[in-house]
Amino acid sequence: MKPIQADLNEKLLQQEFSKNPDNENIQLKKCQQIAKTFIELENGIAVLSDLQFNKSYVYSGKLADELNIFQDKNIQEIESIWEEELFSKLDSEDVLQKHLLELQFFQLIKTIPFEQHKDYCVVSRLRIADSQKAILHKMFYFTNSKDKNVELALCLYHFDFLNSPLHHGMIINTSNGSIIHQTEAGNSAFLSVREKEILKMIQDGKRSKEIAELLFISINTVNRHRQNILEKLRVGNTTEACTVAAKLKWI
């Protein structure tokens, strides 16, 4: 599992869900109907993830036929909140950016009044691997009115008919048209300025002693930053950390 996806997976699945079967069932059925209507109108793919039970319902339109995925039956249930069969057909860096944006969205939704949650969604443009085509992805989080936890995530995919490479991802308020673009600055909560500075030096081949001298800090402080970087990015070594950070354009 990719590091950012692992972080998002943990935050989504380890929420303290309250038990209200009636309300949960009503919201689930409502979202299932939205998913069915979407694939009928857009010929796309809809994935409705139940975070409390770590499972997803997949509704496949003709986009699935084009990509040769989800072919077993029209409506599938998978024991995961991740549609890996679809991700395998997409550019891996675009999928990584998508997960990062969804993690930002999860953090943002906690700061928004509950009655406004339904007004926000994520939009990402995802290139199809080894193809000139791309798909657009739109995701909504559905929260519980009691504890404000995110119970369901609805992902909608369809072809990008405009095929514009201008945007990679954004959070949108559909009620007033405001946009929160995905930017390096917006991702700064993951790595601090100092951590990025040290990681860039590591990428350039500098050792801890040399970094400490250049930054006028102790070797222990450098090593503590290095460990924090590995923990945040959920990687095993600084080489992997540099690779992930470079893909995300943090260094």
C-alpha positions, -999 to 999 in steps of 0.1 A, spaced: 0 0 0 13 34 -9 24 56 21 -3 84 17 -30 58 10 -20 40 42 -23 72 62 -57 79 46 -68 43 52 -60 46 89 -78 79 94 -109 67 76 -112 33 91 -102 41 127 -129 66 134 -151 59 164 -184 51 147 -216 55 166 -242 28 162 -274 40 146 -285 13 121 -316 30 109 -299 62 99 -269 43 84 -292 22 63 -312 53 50 -280 71 40 -265 39 24 -296 33 3 -297 70 -7 -261 69 -19 -266 36 -37 -294 52 -57 -272 81 -66 -245 57 -78 -270 37 -99 -283 69 -115 -248 82 -122 -237 52 -142 -270 52 -162 -264 89 -172 -226 90 -175 -217 54 -185 -191 58 -157 -180 38 -127 -194 46 -92 -177 32 -60 -195 36 -27 -172 28 2 -187 19 36 -159 30 60 -174 14 91 -174 -21 76 -143 -16 53 -162 -27 21 -173 -11 -12 -201 -14 -36 -190 -10 -73 -214 0 -100 -200 -4 -135 -210 14 -166 -194 13 -200 -162 29 -188 -155 -4 -170 -159 -22 -203 -135 2 -220 -109 -4 -193 -117 -41 -190 -123 -40 -153 -151 -51 -129 -164 -75 -155 -177 -103 -132 -211 -87 -126 -229 -54 -129 -228 -46 -91 -199 -59 -71 -191 -59 -34 -154 -58 -26 -138 -63 9 -119 -30 8 -125 7 6 -100 9 -23 -109 2 -60 -74 -12 -68 -86 -29 -100 -93 6 -114 -62 22 -99 -40 -4 -117 -52 11 -150 -43 47 -141 -11 67 -139 4 59 -105 15 95 -97 -20 108 -104 -35 82 -81 -10 92 -54 -20 129 -58 -57 118 -56 -51 101 -23 -32 131 -9 -61 154 -19 -86 131 -2 -66 131 30 -66 170 29 -104 168 23 -108 145 53 -90 170 75 -109 199 60 -144 184 64 -138 182 102 -136 220 103 -167 227 83 -202 229 99 -221 196 95 -249 211 75 -224 223 49 -206 189 44 -227 179 15 -217 211 -4 -180 200 -7 -164 175 -30 -130 166 -45 -123 166 -82 -92 150 -97 -81 144 -133 -65 109 -137 -46 99 -167 -51 64 -181 -18 45 -182 -3 40 -216 -31 61 -232 -39 96 -244 -71 95 -225 -80 105 -190 -109 102 -166 -124 127 -141 -130 116 -105 -154 133 -81 -157 122 -45 -181 131 -18 -179 123 20 -211 115 38 -210 121 75 -230 111 105 -251 138 121 -244 125 156 -206 123 157 -197 140 124 -176 111 114 -173 102 77 -194 70 72 -195 67 34 -173 79 5 -188 80 -30 -164 81 -59 -177 89 -94 -156 83 -125 -162 92 -161 -142 100 -192 -126 135 -194 -141 146 -227 -124 179 -227 -91 162 -220 -76 193 -205 -42 188 -186 -46 221 -168 -57 209 -134 -47 179 -112 -70 182 -83 -91 205 -62 -117 207 -34 -149 224 -46 -178 240 -28 -206 232 -51 -230 257 -35 -210 288 -43 -183 277 -68 -153 284 -45 -123 262 -52 -94 250 -30 -66 240 -54 -42 212 -45 -9 230 -40 24 222 -24 17 248 3 -16 230 11 3 198 17 27 214 42 10 197 71 27 164 62 63 177 62 75 208 78 98 233 60 127 220 80 119 184 72 117 192 35 150 211 37 167 182 53 151 157 29 164 178 -1 199 177 14 196 139 18 185 137 -18 217 157 -27 238 131 -10 246 149 22 251 130 55 237 139 89 270 154 101 272 177 71 235 186 73 240 195 110 269 218 102 251 235 73 220 241 94 238 249 127 219 221 146 230 190 163 233 156 147 207 143 171 182 169 158 189 159 122 184 123 131 152 131 149 139 150 118 149 120 96 129 96 118 99 119 117 100 120 79 101 82 77 71 80 101 51 106 84 56 91 49 54 56 62 85 44 44 114 23 54 144 45 45 153 79 33 157 67 -3 120 58 -4 112 91 13 130 111 -13 112 92 -41 77 99 -26 85 135 -18 98 141 -53 67 126 -68 46 149 -47 69 178 -57 78 186 -21 115 186 -29 
